[in-house]
């Protein structure tokens, strides 16, 4: 049975509340860059893809498992 977007969102929220999902930025980053980051971050298989200004980046989620 395929889950709907609403069902998946409810499941995600029950497992990891949205207040715990965000990670802290420890560098001195201008707010405009963080807004651009959150606007373009996408989960793709086992990585997060995002673009800041015109530079595309990929974070492999395996790096966060340790």
PyMOL Python script that loads the backbone (N, CA, C, O; Angstrom):
from pymol import cmd

cmd.read_pdbstr("""\
ATOM      1  N   UNK A   1       0.843  -1.183   0.000  1.00  0.00           N
ATOM      2  CA  UNK A   1       0.000   0.000   0.000  1.00  0.00           C
ATOM      3  C   UNK A   1       0.885   1.243   0.000  1.00  0.00           C
ATOM      4  O   UNK A   1       1.757   1.384   0.858  1.00  0.00           O
ATOM      5  N   UNK A   2       0.674   2.117  -0.926  1.00  0.00           N
ATOM      6  CA  UNK A   2       1.444   3.355  -1.012  1.00  0.00           C
ATOM      7  C   UNK A   2       0.876   4.377  -0.033  1.00  0.00           C
ATOM      8  O   UNK A   2      -0.340   4.517   0.103  1.00  0.00           O
ATOM      9  N   UNK A   3       1.767   5.083   0.641  1.00  0.00           N
ATOM     10  CA  UNK A   3       1.316   6.113   1.580  1.00  0.00           C
ATOM     11  C   UNK A   3       1.137   7.428   0.844  1.00  0.00           C
ATOM     12  O   UNK A   3       1.830   7.714  -0.132  1.00  0.00           O
ATOM     13  N   UNK A   4       0.198   8.219   1.330  1.00  0.00           N
ATOM     14  CA  UNK A   4       0.002   9.543   0.758  1.00  0.00           C
ATOM     15  C   UNK A   4       0.991  10.507   1.396  1.00  0.00           C
ATOM     16  O   UNK A   4       1.639  10.177   2.390  1.00  0.00           O
ATOM     17  N   UNK A   5       1.100  11.674   0.832  1.00  0.00           N
ATOM     18  CA  UNK A   5       2.003  12.688   1.383  1.00  0.00           C
ATOM     19  C   UNK A   5       1.591  13.035   2.810  1.00  0.00           C
ATOM     20  O   UNK A   5       2.446  13.196   3.681  1.00  0.00           O
ATOM     21  N   UNK A   6       0.288  13.150   3.053  1.00  0.00           N
ATOM     22  CA  UNK A   6      -0.196  13.492   4.389  1.00  0.00           C
ATOM     23  C   UNK A   6       0.158  12.398   5.394  1.00  0.00           C
ATOM     24  O   UNK A   6       0.551  12.693   6.523  1.00  0.00           O
ATOM     25  N   UNK A   7       0.018  11.129   4.985  1.00  0.00           N
ATOM     26  CA  UNK A   7       0.354  10.024   5.879  1.00  0.00           C
ATOM     27  C   UNK A   7       1.850   9.999   6.175  1.00  0.00           C
ATOM     28  O   UNK A   7       2.256   9.776   7.316  1.00  0.00           O
ATOM     29  N   UNK A   8       2.669  10.227   5.150  1.00  0.00           N
ATOM     30  CA  UNK A   8       4.114  10.215   5.344  1.00  0.00           C
ATOM     31  C   UNK A   8       4.542  11.374   6.236  1.00  0.00           C
ATOM     32  O   UNK A   8       5.413  11.213   7.091  1.00  0.00           O
ATOM     33  N   UNK A   9       3.934  12.539   6.042  1.00  0.00           N
ATOM     34  CA  UNK A   9       4.252  13.697   6.873  1.00  0.00           C
ATOM     35  C   UNK A   9       3.897  13.428   8.330  1.00  0.00           C
ATOM     36  O   UNK A   9       4.671  13.757   9.229  1.00  0.00           O
ATOM     37  N   UNK A  10       2.731  12.831   8.569  1.00  0.00           N
ATOM     38  CA  UNK A  10       2.321  12.505   9.940  1.00  0.00           C
ATOM     39  C   UNK A  10       3.270  11.487  10.564  1.00  0.00           C
ATOM     40  O   UNK A  10       3.622  11.607  11.737  1.00  0.00           O
ATOM     41  N   UNK A  11       3.684  10.488   9.791  1.00  0.00           N
ATOM     42  CA  UNK A  11       4.622   9.488  10.294  1.00  0.00           C
ATOM     43  C   UNK A  11       5.966  10.128  10.624  1.00  0.00           C
ATOM     44  O   UNK A  11       6.536   9.871  11.684  1.00  0.00           O
ATOM     45  N   UNK A  12       6.471  10.962   9.715  1.00  0.00           N
ATOM     46  CA  UNK A  12       7.741  11.648   9.961  1.00  0.00           C
ATOM     47  C   UNK A  12       7.670  12.504  11.221  1.00  0.00           C
ATOM     48  O   UNK A  12       8.594  12.500  12.034  1.00  0.00           O
ATOM     49  N   UNK A  13       6.577  13.232  11.379  1.00  0.00           N
ATOM     50  CA  UNK A  13       6.408  14.116  12.536  1.00  0.00           C
ATOM     51  C   UNK A  13       6.333  13.309  13.829  1.00  0.00           C
ATOM     52  O   UNK A  13       6.841  13.752  14.859  1.00  0.00           O
ATOM     53  N   UNK A  14       5.710  12.135  13.792  1.00  0.00           N
ATOM     54  CA  UNK A  14       5.611  11.319  15.004  1.00  0.00           C
ATOM     55  C   UNK A  14       6.954  10.704  15.385  1.00  0.00           C
ATOM     56  O   UNK A  14       7.242  10.524  16.569  1.00  0.00           O
ATOM     57  N   UNK A  15       7.774  10.383  14.390  1.00  0.00           N
ATOM     58  CA  UNK A  15       9.073   9.771  14.669  1.00  0.00           C
ATOM     59  C   UNK A  15      10.125  10.799  15.080  1.00  0.00           C
ATOM     60  O   UNK A  15      10.882  10.577  16.026  1.00  0.00           O
ATOM     61  N   UNK A  16      10.169  11.918  14.369  1.00  0.00           N
ATOM     62  CA  UNK A  16      11.145  12.975  14.659  1.00  0.00           C
ATOM     63  C   UNK A  16      10.415  14.309  14.589  1.00  0.00           C
ATOM     64  O   UNK A  16      10.174  14.821  13.496  1.00  0.00           O
ATOM     65  N   UNK A  17      10.059  14.880  15.737  1.00  0.00           N
ATOM     66  CA  UNK A  17       9.358  16.167  15.730  1.00  0.00           C
ATOM     67  C   UNK A  17      10.154  17.230  14.980  1.00  0.00           C
ATOM     68  O   UNK A  17      11.385  17.234  15.008  1.00  0.00           O
ATOM     69  N   UNK A  18       9.445  18.123  14.315  1.00  0.00           N
ATOM     70  CA  UNK A  18      10.099  19.134  13.480  1.00  0.00           C
ATOM     71  C   UNK A  18      11.054  20.019  14.276  1.00  0.00           C
ATOM     72  O   UNK A  18      11.988  20.586  13.710  1.00  0.00           O
ATOM     73  N   UNK A  19      10.830  20.142  15.581  1.00  0.00           N
ATOM     74  CA  UNK A  19      11.732  20.954  16.396  1.00  0.00           C
ATOM     75  C   UNK A  19      13.093  20.300  16.565  1.00  0.00           C
ATOM     76  O   UNK A  19      14.059  20.977  16.916  1.00  0.00           O
ATOM     77  N   UNK A  20      13.192  18.991  16.321  1.00  0.00           N
ATOM     78  CA  UNK A  20      14.463  18.283  16.465  1.00  0.00           C
ATOM     79  C   UNK A  20      15.136  18.021  15.124  1.00  0.00           C
ATOM     80  O   UNK A  20      16.276  17.556  15.095  1.00  0.00           O
ATOM     81  N   UNK A  21      14.463  18.307  14.018  1.00  0.00           N
ATOM     82  CA  UNK A  21      15.002  18.004  12.695  1.00  0.00           C
ATOM     83  C   UNK A  21      16.113  18.939  12.269  1.00  0.00           C
ATOM     84  O   UNK A  21      17.056  18.519  11.599  1.00  0.00           O
ATOM     85  N   UNK A  22      16.016  20.184  12.643  1.00  0.00           N
ATOM     86  CA  UNK A  22      16.999  21.166  12.193  1.00  0.00           C
ATOM     87  C   UNK A  22      18.334  20.927  12.876  1.00  0.00           C
ATOM     88  O   UNK A  22      18.383  20.588  14.059  1.00  0.00           O
ATOM     89  N   UNK A  23      19.396  21.100  12.144  1.00  0.00           N
ATOM     90  CA  UNK A  23      20.720  20.997  12.740  1.00  0.00           C
ATOM     91  C   UNK A  23      21.284  22.394  12.915  1.00  0.00           C
ATOM     92  O   UNK A  23      20.883  23.327  12.218  1.00  0.00           O
ATOM     93  N   UNK A  24      22.201  22.533  13.834  1.00  0.00           N
ATOM     94  CA  UNK A  24      22.751  23.843  14.135  1.00  0.00           C
ATOM     95  C   UNK A  24      23.865  24.196  13.168  1.00  0.00           C
ATOM     96  O   UNK A  24      24.666  23.349  12.773  1.00  0.00           O
ATOM     97  N   UNK A  25      23.894  25.450  12.804  1.00  0.00           N
ATOM     98  CA  UNK A  25      24.988  25.960  11.988  1.00  0.00           C
ATOM     99  C   UNK A  25      25.962  26.617  12.950  1.00  0.00           C
ATOM    100  O   UNK A  25      25.605  27.561  13.654  1.00  0.00           O
ATOM    101  N   UNK A  26      27.188  26.118  12.982  1.00  0.00           N
ATOM    102  CA  UNK A  26      28.154  26.620  13.949  1.00  0.00           C
ATOM    103  C   UNK A  26      29.058  27.694  13.365  1.00  0.00           C
ATOM    104  O   UNK A  26      29.875  28.266  14.086  1.00  0.00           O
ATOM    105  N   UNK A  27      28.932  27.976  12.094  1.00  0.00           N
ATOM    106  CA  UNK A  27      29.750  29.014  11.468  1.00  0.00           C
ATOM    107  C   UNK A  27      28.970  30.325  11.469  1.00  0.00           C
ATOM    108  O   UNK A  27      27.756  30.341  11.673  1.00  0.00           O
ATOM    109  N   UNK A  28      29.673  31.402  11.243  1.00  0.00           N
ATOM    110  CA  UNK A  28      29.039  32.709  11.140  1.00  0.00           C
ATOM    111  C   UNK A  28      28.533  32.857   9.703  1.00  0.00           C
ATOM    112  O   UNK A  28      29.268  33.281   8.812  1.00  0.00           O
ATOM    113  N   UNK A  29      27.261  32.497   9.500  1.00  0.00           N
ATOM    114  CA  UNK A  29      26.674  32.483   8.163  1.00  0.00           C
ATOM    115  C   UNK A  29      25.608  33.567   8.090  1.00  0.00           C
ATOM    116  O   UNK A  29      24.720  33.612   8.941  1.00  0.00           O
ATOM    117  N   UNK A  30      25.677  34.444   7.088  1.00  0.00           N
ATOM    118  CA  UNK A  30      24.635  35.461   6.953  1.00  0.00           C
ATOM    119  C   UNK A  30      23.261  34.814   6.791  1.00  0.00           C
ATOM    120  O   UNK A  30      23.128  33.766   6.160  1.00  0.00           O
ATOM    121  N   UNK A  31      22.258  35.442   7.359  1.00  0.00           N
ATOM    122  CA  UNK A  31      20.908  34.883   7.352  1.00  0.00           C
ATOM    123  C   UNK A  31      20.395  34.625   5.939  1.00  0.00           C
ATOM    124  O   UNK A  31      19.691  33.642   5.712  1.00  0.00           O
ATOM    125  N   UNK A  32      20.731  35.479   5.000  1.00  0.00           N
ATOM    126  CA  UNK A  32      20.243  35.301   3.632  1.00  0.00           C
ATOM    127  C   UNK A  32      20.703  33.973   3.049  1.00  0.00           C
ATOM    128  O   UNK A  32      19.968  33.350   2.282  1.00  0.00           O
ATOM    129  N   UNK A  33      21.906  33.528   3.400  1.00  0.00           N
ATOM    130  CA  UNK A  33      22.385  32.250   2.884  1.00  0.00           C
ATOM    131  C   UNK A  33      21.613  31.086   3.490  1.00  0.00           C
ATOM    132  O   UNK A  33      21.338  30.103   2.802  1.00  0.00           O
ATOM    133  N   UNK A  34      21.262  31.184   4.766  1.00  0.00           N
ATOM    134  CA  UNK A  34      20.483  30.113   5.385  1.00  0.00           C
ATOM    135  C   UNK A  34      19.094  30.039   4.755  1.00  0.00           C
ATOM    136  O   UNK A  34      18.570  28.945   4.550  1.00  0.00           O
ATOM    137  N   UNK A  35      18.494  31.182   4.448  1.00  0.00           N
ATOM    138  CA  UNK A  35      17.190  31.176   3.793  1.00  0.00           C
ATOM    139  C   UNK A  35      17.290  30.522   2.422  1.00  0.00           C
ATOM    140  O   UNK A  35      16.410  29.751   2.037  1.00  0.00           O
ATOM    141  N   UNK A  36      18.348  30.822   1.688  1.00  0.00           N
ATOM    142  CA  UNK A  36      18.544  30.203   0.379  1.00  0.00           C
ATOM    143  C   UNK A  36      18.781  28.709   0.524  1.00  0.00           C
ATOM    144  O   UNK A  36      18.277  27.919  -0.274  1.00  0.00           O
ATOM    145  N   UNK A  37      19.553  28.311   1.548  1.00  0.00           N
ATOM    146  CA  UNK A  37      19.830  26.890   1.767  1.00  0.00           C
ATOM    147  C   UNK A  37      18.542  26.123   2.011  1.00  0.00           C
ATOM    148  O   UNK A  37      18.290  25.109   1.361  1.00  0.00           O
ATOM    149  N   UNK A  38      17.722  26.598   2.945  1.00  0.00           N
ATOM    150  CA  UNK A  38      16.498  25.870   3.272  1.00  0.00           C
ATOM    151  C   UNK A  38      15.538  25.861   2.101  1.00  0.00           C
ATOM    152  O   UNK A  38      14.745  24.930   1.958  1.00  0.00           O
ATOM    153  N   UNK A  39      15.595  26.882   1.260  1.00  0.00           N
ATOM    154  CA  UNK A  39      14.720  26.931   0.091  1.00  0.00           C
ATOM    155  C   UNK A  39      15.098  25.940  -0.986  1.00  0.00           C
ATOM    156  O   UNK A  39      14.269  25.605  -1.832  1.00  0.00           O
ATOM    157  N   UNK A  40      16.340  25.459  -0.974  1.00  0.00           N
ATOM    158  CA  UNK A  40      16.790  24.579  -2.053  1.00  0.00           C
ATOM    159  C   UNK A  40      17.222  23.201  -1.584  1.00  0.00           C
ATOM    160  O   UNK A  40      17.587  22.376  -2.422  1.00  0.00           O
ATOM    161  N   UNK A  41      17.200  22.908  -0.290  1.00  0.00           N
ATOM    162  CA  UNK A  41      17.644  21.599   0.210  1.00  0.00           C
ATOM    163  C   UNK A  41      16.603  20.530  -0.122  1.00  0.00           C
ATOM    164  O   UNK A  41      15.413  20.701   0.141  1.00  0.00           O
ATOM    165  N   UNK A  42      17.071  19.431  -0.704  1.00  0.00           N
ATOM    166  CA  UNK A  42      16.188  18.325  -1.083  1.00  0.00           C
ATOM    167  C   UNK A  42      16.817  17.008  -0.654  1.00  0.00           C
ATOM    168  O   UNK A  42      18.020  16.808  -0.821  1.00  0.00           O
ATOM    169  N   UNK A  43      16.011  16.114  -0.105  1.00  0.00           N
ATOM    170  CA  UNK A  43      16.479  14.779   0.242  1.00  0.00           C
ATOM    171  C   UNK A  43      16.405  13.920  -1.009  1.00  0.00           C
ATOM    172  O   UNK A  43      15.355  13.833  -1.646  1.00  0.00           O
ATOM    173  N   UNK A  44      17.519  13.284  -1.364  1.00  0.00           N
ATOM    174  CA  UNK A  44      17.589  12.452  -2.561  1.00  0.00           C
ATOM    175  C   UNK A  44      18.303  11.159  -2.198  1.00  0.00           C
ATOM    176  O   UNK A  44      19.517  11.152  -1.996  1.00  0.00           O
ATOM    177  N   UNK A  45      17.554  10.066  -2.116  1.00  0.00           N
ATOM    178  CA  UNK A  45      18.080   8.763  -1.700  1.00  0.00           C
ATOM    179  C   UNK A  45      18.818   8.912  -0.365  1.00  0.00           C
ATOM    180  O   UNK A  45      18.183   9.223   0.643  1.00  0.00           O
ATOM    181  N   UNK A  46      20.122   8.702  -0.327  1.00  0.00           N
ATOM    182  CA  UNK A  46      20.891   8.773   0.918  1.00  0.00           C
ATOM    183  C   UNK A  46      21.726  10.038   1.009  1.00  0.00           C
ATOM    184  O   UNK A  46      22.805  10.028   1.601  1.00  0.00           O
ATOM    185  N   UNK A  47      21.243  11.120   0.434  1.00  0.00           N
ATOM    186  CA  UNK A  47      22.005  12.364   0.478  1.00  0.00           C
ATOM    187  C   UNK A  47      21.051  13.558   0.499  1.00  0.00           C
ATOM    188  O   UNK A  47      19.868  13.443   0.178  1.00  0.00           O
ATOM    189  N   UNK A  48      21.599  14.691   0.883  1.00  0.00           N
ATOM    190  CA  UNK A  48      20.866  15.954   0.835  1.00  0.00           C
ATOM    191  C   UNK A  48      21.541  16.796  -0.231  1.00  0.00           C
ATOM    192  O   UNK A  48      22.748  17.032  -0.179  1.00  0.00           O
ATOM    193  N   UNK A  49      20.761  17.242  -1.191  1.00  0.00           N
ATOM    194  CA  UNK A  49      21.294  18.094  -2.258  1.00  0.00           C
ATOM    195  C   UNK A  49      20.785  19.509  -2.021  1.00  0.00           C
ATOM    196  O   UNK A  49      19.612  19.714  -1.712  1.00  0.00           O
ATOM    197  N   UNK A  50      21.674  20.476  -2.167  1.00  0.00           N
ATOM    198  CA  UNK A  50      21.270  21.863  -1.988  1.00  0.00           C
ATOM    199  C   UNK A  50      22.129  22.768  -2.848  1.00  0.00           C
ATOM    200  O   UNK A  50      23.184  22.373  -3.345  1.00  0.00           O
ATOM    201  N   UNK A  51      21.649  23.994  -3.012  1.00  0.00           N
ATOM    202  CA  UNK A  51      22.365  24.972  -3.815  1.00  0.00           C
ATOM    203  C   UNK A  51      22.379  26.291  -3.062  1.00  0.00           C
ATOM    204  O   UNK A  51      21.339  26.763  -2.603  1.00  0.00           O
ATOM    205  N   UNK A  52      23.551  26.879  -2.938  1.00  0.00           N
ATOM    206  CA  UNK A  52      23.701  28.207  -2.351  1.00  0.00           C
ATOM    207  C   UNK A  52      24.321  29.080  -3.425  1.00  0.00           C
ATOM    208  O   UNK A  52      25.353  28.742  -4.004  1.00  0.00           O
ATOM    209  N   UNK A  53      23.680  30.201  -3.679  1.00  0.00           N
ATOM    210  CA  UNK A  53      24.022  31.041  -4.826  1.00  0.00           C
ATOM    211  C   UNK A  53      23.921  30.164  -6.068  1.00  0.00           C
ATOM    212  O   UNK A  53      22.829  29.700  -6.394  1.00  0.00           O
ATOM    213  N   UNK A  54      25.006  29.927  -6.757  1.00  0.00           N
ATOM    214  CA  UNK A  54      24.957  29.069  -7.946  1.00  0.00           C
ATOM    215  C   UNK A  54      25.740  27.783  -7.754  1.00  0.00           C
ATOM    216  O   UNK A  54      25.852  26.990  -8.689  1.00  0.00           O
ATOM    217  N   UNK A  55      26.290  27.553  -6.557  1.00  0.00           N
ATOM    218  CA  UNK A  55      27.096  26.362  -6.299  1.00  0.00           C
ATOM    219  C   UNK A  55      26.219  25.234  -5.758  1.00  0.00           C
ATOM    220  O   UNK A  55      25.555  25.393  -4.733  1.00  0.00           O
ATOM    221  N   UNK A  56      26.220  24.086  -6.459  1.00  0.00           N
ATOM    222  CA  UNK A  56      25.468  22.915  -6.017  1.00  0.00           C
ATOM    223  C   UNK A  56      26.351  22.056  -5.120  1.00  0.00           C
ATOM    224  O   UNK A  56      27.541  21.885  -5.385  1.00  0.00           O
ATOM    225  N   UNK A  57      25.756  21.515  -4.049  1.00  0.00           N
ATOM    226  CA  UNK A  57      26.491  20.673  -3.104  1.00  0.00           C
ATOM    227  C   UNK A  57      25.658  19.453  -2.740  1.00  0.00           C
ATOM    228  O   UNK A  57      24.432  19.463  -2.848  1.00  0.00           O
ATOM    229  N   UNK A  58      26.351  18.395  -2.305  1.00  0.00           N
ATOM    230  CA  UNK A  58      25.696  17.161  -1.876  1.00  0.00           C
ATOM    231  C   UNK A  58      26.315  16.726  -0.557  1.00  0.00           C
ATOM    232  O   UNK A  58      27.538  16.649  -0.441  1.00  0.00           O
ATOM    233  N   UNK A  59      25.478  16.441   0.442  1.00  0.00           N
ATOM    234  CA  UNK A  59      25.925  15.881   1.715  1.00  0.00           C
ATOM    235  C   UNK A  59      25.460  14.438   1.775  1.00  0.00           C
ATOM    236  O   UNK A  59      24.264  14.166   1.674  1.00  0.00           O
ATOM    237  N   UNK A  60      26.387  13.514   1.936  1.00  0.00           N
ATOM    238  CA  UNK A  60      26.049  12.101   2.056  1.00  0.00           C
ATOM    239  C   UNK A  60      25.594  11.831   3.487  1.00  0.00           C
ATOM    240  O   UNK A  60      26.315  12.146   4.433  1.00  0.00           O
ATOM    241  N   UNK A  61      24.421  11.258   3.653  1.00  0.00           N
ATOM    242  CA  UNK A  61      23.875  11.030   4.986  1.00  0.00           C
ATOM    243  C   UNK A  61      24.649   9.985   5.772  1.00  0.00           C
ATOM    244  O   UNK A  61      24.529   9.941   6.997  1.00  0.00           O
ATOM    245  N   UNK A  62      25.430   9.152   5.122  1.00  0.00           N
ATOM    246  CA  UNK A  62      26.258   8.170   5.822  1.00  0.00           C
ATOM    247  C   UNK A  62      27.246   8.868   6.761  1.00  0.00           C
ATOM    248  O   UNK A  62      27.621   8.301   7.787  1.00  0.00           O
ATOM    249  N   UNK A  63      27.663  10.065   6.433  1.00  0.00           N
ATOM    250  CA  UNK A  63      28.606  10.809   7.264  1.00  0.00           C
ATOM    251  C   UNK A  63      27.995  11.174   8.616  1.00  0.00           C
ATOM    252  O   UNK A  63      28.729  11.386   9.581  1.00  0.00           O
ATOM    253  N   UNK A  64      26.666  11.252   8.703  1.00  0.00           N
ATOM    254  CA  UNK A  64      25.993  11.638   9.940  1.00  0.00           C
ATOM    255  C   UNK A  64      25.649  10.448  10.826  1.00  0.00           C
ATOM    256  O   UNK A  64      25.196  10.645  11.953  1.00  0.00           O
ATOM    257  N   UNK A  65      25.846   9.235  10.359  1.00  0.00           N
ATOM    258  CA  UNK A  65      25.446   8.046  11.119  1.00  0.00           C
ATOM    259  C   UNK A  65      26.371   7.740  12.286  1.00  0.00           C
ATOM    260  O   UNK A  65      25.974   7.009  13.193  1.00  0.00           O
ATOM    261  N   UNK A  66      27.566   8.261  12.297  1.00  0.00           N
ATOM    262  CA  UNK A  66      28.521   7.967  13.372  1.00  0.00           C
ATOM    263  C   UNK A  66      28.231   8.761  14.562  1.00  0.00           C
ATOM    264  O   UNK A  66      28.933   8.645  15.567  1.00  0.00           O
TER     265      UNK A  66
END
""", "prot")
cmd.dss("prot")
cmd.show_as("cartoon", "prot")
cmd.util.cbc("prot")
cmd.orient("prot")
